[in-house]
Amino acid sequence: MKGRAGPDEGSVALGHVAALGGLCLFVVLGAQILLWGYGRGAVRAAAQEAVADGSRPAAGADSCEQRFATVIDGLLGGSLGDGVGSPSCRVGPDQVILEVEVRFRGWLPGVPDWSQRVVAVAPRHPLASAEWAEALP
């Protein structure tokens, strides 16, 4: 008979709604993982560029930290960039070391944050001694 709903009417729709909700959750988590991967790569690239800049003759920790801030501002904006801490550069006689804490927050309740300490090291330029730095223009 047409027009009469049986006891199973609508049960297929409920299954489709549940499957669609699960699919949306999977897509959001996948996008979050991809974005965190991009953020991680951006922080590493900025750290490598900063220690390379800090290894030049006459460059110091301030130069290293400023270069990191400039590069990271260009690569990560918005709330993802807010998860990057302040860099700490140490310039020694043989190497330059940069350390920075990174924490990207989970988008959904129950999803843990992603945290990492990024460390980049570069050898000092052989002409980075004080005598050569004074001779440079």
C-alpha positions as CSV (number, residue, x, y, z in Angstrom):
1,M,0.0,0.0,0.0
2,K,1.3,3.4,-0.9
3,G,1.5,6.1,1.7
4,R,1.9,3.8,4.7
5,A,5.2,3.9,6.5
6,G,6.5,0.5,7.7
7,P,8.5,0.0,10.9
8,D,11.8,0.2,9.1
9,E,11.1,3.4,7.3
10,G,13.9,5.9,7.9
11,S,16.5,3.5,9.3
12,V,18.6,3.8,6.1
13,A,18.7,7.6,6.5
14,L,20.0,7.2,10.1
15,G,22.9,5.0,8.9
16,H,23.8,7.5,6.2
17,V,23.9,10.4,8.6
18,A,26.2,8.4,11.0
19,A,28.5,7.4,8.1
20,L,28.6,11.0,6.8
21,G,29.5,12.3,10.3
22,G,32.3,9.7,10.6
23,L,33.6,10.7,7.1
24,C,33.6,14.4,8.1
25,L,35.5,13.6,11.3
26,F,38.1,11.6,9.3
27,V,38.5,14.5,6.8
28,V,39.1,17.1,9.5
29,L,41.6,14.9,11.3
30,G,43.4,14.3,8.0
31,A,43.5,18.0,7.2
32,Q,44.9,18.7,10.7
33,I,47.7,16.1,10.3
34,L,48.6,17.6,6.9
35,L,48.7,21.1,8.3
36,W,50.8,20.1,11.3
37,G,53.2,18.5,8.8
38,Y,53.5,21.7,6.9
39,G,54.0,23.7,10.1
40,R,56.7,21.3,11.2
41,G,58.5,21.7,7.9
42,A,58.2,25.4,8.0
43,V,59.7,25.6,11.5
44,R,62.6,23.4,10.5
45,A,63.3,25.5,7.3
46,A,63.2,28.7,9.3
47,A,65.6,27.2,11.9
48,Q,68.0,26.0,9.3
49,E,68.0,29.4,7.6
50,A,68.5,31.2,10.9
51,V,71.5,29.2,11.9
52,A,73.0,29.6,8.4
53,D,72.6,33.4,8.8
54,G,74.1,33.2,12.3
55,S,77.1,31.4,11.1
56,R,78.3,34.3,8.9
57,P,81.3,36.3,10.0
58,A,80.3,39.2,12.3
59,A,76.8,37.7,12.9
60,G,75.6,36.9,16.3
61,A,72.7,35.4,18.2
62,D,70.5,38.5,17.5
63,S,71.0,38.1,13.8
64,C,70.1,34.4,14.1
65,E,66.9,35.1,16.1
66,Q,65.8,37.9,13.9
67,R,66.2,35.8,10.8
68,F,64.1,33.0,12.3
69,A,61.4,35.5,13.2
70,T,61.4,36.9,9.6
71,V,61.2,33.5,7.9
72,I,58.6,32.0,10.3
73,D,56.4,35.1,9.9
74,G,56.5,34.6,6.1
75,L,55.7,30.9,6.3
76,L,53.3,30.5,9.2
77,G,50.5,33.0,9.9
78,G,47.4,33.0,12.0
79,S,46.8,30.6,14.9
80,L,49.3,28.0,13.5
81,G,52.1,30.6,13.8
82,D,51.0,31.4,17.4
83,G,52.2,27.9,18.4
84,V,55.8,28.7,17.6
85,G,57.8,29.8,20.7
86,S,60.6,32.3,20.9
87,P,63.9,31.0,19.4
88,S,67.1,30.7,21.5
89,C,70.3,31.1,19.5
90,R,73.7,30.3,20.9
91,V,76.8,31.3,18.8
92,G,80.0,29.5,19.8
93,P,83.4,29.5,18.2
94,D,82.7,26.4,16.1
95,Q,78.9,26.2,15.7
96,V,75.6,28.0,15.9
97,I,72.7,26.3,17.7
98,L,69.0,27.4,17.6
99,E,66.3,25.8,19.8
100,V,62.6,26.6,19.7
101,E,59.5,25.0,21.2
102,V,56.6,24.3,19.0
103,R,53.0,23.4,20.1
104,F,50.2,23.0,17.6
105,R,46.8,22.6,19.2
106,G,44.3,20.0,18.4
107,W,41.2,21.2,16.6
108,L,38.7,18.8,18.2
109,P,38.1,17.9,21.8
110,G,40.0,14.7,22.7
111,V,42.7,15.2,20.0
112,P,46.0,15.8,21.7
113,D,48.2,18.8,20.9
114,W,51.4,18.2,18.9
115,S,54.6,19.4,20.6
116,Q,58.2,19.3,19.6
117,R,61.5,21.0,20.4
118,V,63.2,21.9,17.1
119,V,67.0,22.1,17.2
120,A,69.1,23.3,14.3
121,V,72.9,23.3,14.2
122,A,75.3,24.9,11.7
123,P,79.1,25.1,11.7
124,R,80.6,28.6,12.1
125,H,82.0,30.1,9.0
126,P,85.8,29.6,9.1
127,L,86.3,33.4,8.8
128,A,84.0,34.1,11.7
129,S,86.8,35.0,14.2
130,A,87.0,38.4,15.7
131,E,90.1,39.4,13.7
132,W,88.4,38.7,10.4
133,A,85.1,40.4,11.6
134,E,87.0,43.6,12.2
135,A,88.5,43.6,8.8
136,L,85.2,43.3,7.0
137,P,83.5,46.4,5.8
